């Protein structure tokens, strides 16, 4: 556990220092002992969450947040090469409700691409109406909604209501910090599913689509 914590701290410091080579070397250390998705969870997800929290406390700058996300995207592109699947995949749209915190969305987007999906990015800082309008335009079968704060997460219920009012049948998968803190919150907001980690998204999509 101590070794993992040290590795995480070194990786986060490399990101904050915009040390592209150092971050890549740390990411590769001991990679054979873990699956690539486990390494993403242990290093990229944890580090970006810590950096995002630091930005909220005004410890880190917006530039550090932005460049950290860019470096992690590059690693995801390298270690999650896009796969072409023979079966038809559902159309997926993704957006951030109310918040402007995009780190989680970036990770999920990269994981989707690596699994053959062509996700439609609806953007961030979206109001309920903007998210609903974008989702309807996308004609997506599955809508992934990322949130950072609990008030934003609770607004997902309004998204569901708007979609129902317009007769739109669309699966909603909720994600973000509030849903990791409360594993049952997705039911409260009338979503169709949620996961503890961004790397769970593929299995969740398959599950909610099959339940249709």
TIFITOR-364191 format. One record per residue (C-alpha): x, y, z. Coordinates in steps of 0.001 Angstrom, whole numbers, padded with zeros to 6 digits, always signed. Layout:
XYZ...
***
This chain:
+000000+000000+000000+002850+002369+000884+004561+001678-002446+001342+002429-004322+000878+005664-002358+004448+006723-003151+003975+005937-006841+000755+007949-006865+002465+010939-005252+005328+010779-007757+002910+010565-010670+000840+013497-009422+003977+015608-008951+005108+014759-012488+001746+015920-013824+001852+019152-011827+005385+019801-013079+004239+019075-016650+006926+016395-016829+005637+014351-019786+008561+011913-019809+008568+011434-016055+004829+010802-015920+005093+008218-018690+007969+006422-016951+006099+006299-013631+002977+005020-015362+004983+002167-016907+006579+001113-013600+005273-002290-012609+002572-002148-015262+002954-005874-015971+001739-006596-012433-001586-004840-013045-004124-004643-015808-004105-001413-017765-007534-000480-016387-006327-001047-012826-003331+001188-013471-005634+003871-014863-007742+003677-011702-004741+003677-009362-002753+006469-010981-004657+008554-013494-008094+008641-011861-006771+009151-008332-004205+011780-009331-006601+013809-011450-009193+013753-008681-006609+015001-006181-005493+017734-008555-009104+018737-009173-009735+018928-005441-006564+020992-005050-007811+023411-007699-011096+023802-005824-009058+024744-002715-006951+027117-004852-003801+025051-004228-003217+024371-007928-003702+026608-010935-006102+026120-013818-003082+025652-016094-001873+022761-013938-005313+021144-014049-005518+021562-017815-002012+020279-018574-002377+017356-016162-005478+016284-018059-003649+016648-021394-000737+014475-020239-003136+011816-018985-005047+011893-022270-001789+011227-024092-001128+008212-021856-004647+006921-022449-004203+007287-026197-000960+005308-025957-002104+002506-023686-005720+002251-024801-005365+001844-028576-008710+002082-030300-010286-001309-030957-012714-001986-033772-015545-004250-032687-017549-006228-035224-020855-005777-033416-022929-002607-033621-022468-000383-030598-025094+001924-029116-024815+005650-029729-023477+007328-026593-023495+011009-025651-021632+012492-022702-021910+015828-020931-021135+017575-017644-024209+018932-015866-023753+022453-014416-020121+021900-013371-017047+022855-015427-014868+020054-014040-014005+017961-017110-011349+015533-015855-013757+012651-015294-015392+013203-018659-012002+013163-020399-011150+009782-018899-014518+008240-019755-014330+009655-023290-010911+008078-023856-012042+004711-022489-015093+004755-024766-012948+005523-027799-010550+002713-026902-013478+000275-026946-014727+001208-030392-017313+003813-029423-017616+007223-031082-019011+009226-028146-020765+012532-028801-019322+015213-026515-022114+017569-025455-019771+019809-023450-019632+020966-019848-021286+023548-017608-024610+022603-019195-027969+023539-017722-030666+020885-017516-032360+022258-020640-029085+022515-022569-028152+018944-021699-031577+017624-022652-031593+019536-025953-028107+018287-026819-028984+014714-025908-032103+014769-028062-030186+016241-031015-027557+013534-030670-030218+010817-030924-028148+008852-028432-029356+005626-026905-027298+006229-023770-026604+009553-022042-023612+009707-019696-023860+012570-017205-020833+013623-015166-021141+015777-012054-018744+017077-009422-021060+018403-006719-024147+016934-005054-026516+019780-006097-025556+019112-009724-026039+015373-009281-029540+015880-007890-030489+017813-011052-030190+014589-013051-033706+013779-011906-034878+016894-013773-033088+015646-016901-035013+012395-016657-038293+014289-016212-037631+016502-019271-036795+013488-021435-039926+011658-020282-042079+014730-020960-040829+014770-024550-041353+011057-024988-037647+010342-025405-036511+006882-024361-032851+007249-023401-030791+005402-020815-029005+007635-018293-025742+006653-016608-024610+008989-013837-021040+009473-012666-018780+011661-010585-017794+012182-006974-021343+012259-005495-022066+008807-006920-018853+007348-005501-019752+008719-002078-023310+007331-002216-023592+004078-004167-027397+004337-004247-027660+007958-005371-028216+006990-009011-031515+005405-008014-032592+008575-006208-032046+010691-009331-033811+008142-011580-030720+007170-013564-030368+003689-015031-026954+002993-013605-023700+004295-012168-020215+003005-011409-017544+003427-008771-014913+004149-011420-014673+005541-014929-013273+002203-016049-016619+000541-015230-018410+002453-017973-018275-000171-020751-019844-002885-018626-022520-000491-017349-023473+000600-020869-023795-003012-021974-025910-003822-018932-028375-000937-019253-028781-001453-023010-029482-005153-022542-032113-004328-019921-034150-002328-022456
***
